[in-house]
């Protein structure tokens, strides 16, 4: 299966996932217009899919084939999202996307419960 096919499967899965609010394709690149380059997308290393959960947590999904290589910039983007409280991961299939979303949502639910018990 190609990365494009996996990406399409994951986008379809996101539409029916109860915790995904919005998930959009992030096309990153550049095109030459006359003598200058016009860059688009969120920047080098940003994930293929960007959005948020139904309760407002930032979401970034990098899509790869099983043999796909993750660049250092992509790893840094995922680490930065996580460091600042967002959900970010690499998915190689629709099933993996569903599993990782569930794991992350369960983690955030537990974290919220603990904060209610001890807000300080």
BELLIN-V259604 format. One record per residue. N is the residue number from 1. RES is the residue in one small letter. PHI is phi in radians with two decimals (* if undefined). NEAR is the number of other ideal C-beta (glycine too) atoms within 12 Angstrom. Layout:
[[N,RES,PHI,NEAR] [N,RES,PHI,NEAR]]
This chain:
[[1,x,*,19] [2,x,-1.42,15] [3,x,-1.06,24] [4,x,-1.11,17] [5,x,-1.16,16] [6,x,-1.10,30] [7,x,-1.02,32] [8,x,-1.07,21] [9,x,-1.05,26] [10,x,-1.19,40] [11,x,-1.07,28] [12,x,-1.10,18] [13,x,-1.12,29] [14,x,-1.10,33] [15,x,-1.05,18] [16,x,-1.80,16] [17,x,-1.32,28] [18,x,-1.16,15] [19,x,-1.82,30] [20,x,-1.61,33] [21,x,-1.43,22] [22,x,-2.47,20] [23,x,-2.49,33] [24,x,-2.05,23] [25,x,-1.28,23] [26,x,-1.89,27] [27,x,-1.49,19] [28,x,-2.04,23] [29,x,3.01,15] [30,x,-2.64,14] [31,x,-2.37,13] [32,x,-1.51,10] [33,x,-2.14,10] [34,x,1.18,7] [35,x,-1.74,6] [36,x,-2.20,9] [37,x,-1.67,11] [38,x,-1.95,12] [39,x,-1.71,16] [40,x,-2.41,16] [41,x,1.61,21] [42,x,-1.42,25] [43,x,2.08,19] [44,x,-1.02,18] [45,x,1.62,24] [46,x,-1.17,31] [47,x,-1.19,43] [48,x,-1.13,39] [49,x,-2.15,42] [50,x,-2.28,32] [51,x,-3.08,32] [52,x,-2.68,24] [53,x,-1.41,28] [54,x,-1.14,18] [55,x,-1.86,18] [56,x,1.53,16] [57,x,-1.46,28] [58,x,-1.03,30] [59,x,-2.30,40] [60,x,-2.34,37] [61,x,-2.18,46] [62,x,-1.64,39] [63,x,-1.81,38] [64,x,-2.44,30] [65,x,-1.35,20] [66,x,-1.03,15] [67,x,-1.73,11] [68,x,-1.18,21] [69,x,-1.69,14] [70,x,-1.70,25] [71,x,-1.37,18] [72,x,-1.00,12] [73,x,-1.16,19] [74,x,-1.18,30] [75,x,-1.08,22] [76,x,-1.08,21] [77,x,-1.06,33] [78,x,-1.07,32] [79,x,-1.07,21] [80,x,-1.12,21] [81,x,-1.05,31] [82,x,-1.11,23] [83,x,-1.05,12] [84,x,-1.76,14] [85,x,1.63,19] [86,x,-1.62,25] [87,x,-1.79,38] [88,x,-2.61,35] [89,x,-2.81,35] [90,x,-1.85,32] [91,x,-2.13,39] [92,x,-1.90,28] [93,x,-2.89,25] [94,x,-1.09,26] [95,x,-1.07,16] [96,x,-1.15,24] [97,x,-1.00,38] [98,x,-1.03,25] [99,x,-1.12,19] [100,x,-1.19,31] [101,x,-1.06,35] [102,x,-1.07,22] [103,x,-1.05,18] [104,x,-1.17,32] [105,x,-1.14,26] [106,x,-1.09,16] [107,x,-1.07,21] [108,x,-1.17,26] [109,x,-1.12,18] [110,x,-1.12,14] [111,x,-1.06,18] [112,x,-1.11,17] [113,x,-1.09,13] [114,x,-1.14,13] [115,x,-1.19,12] [116,x,-1.17,11] [117,x,-1.20,10] [118,x,-2.42,9] [119,x,-1.19,8] [120,x,-1.95,6]]
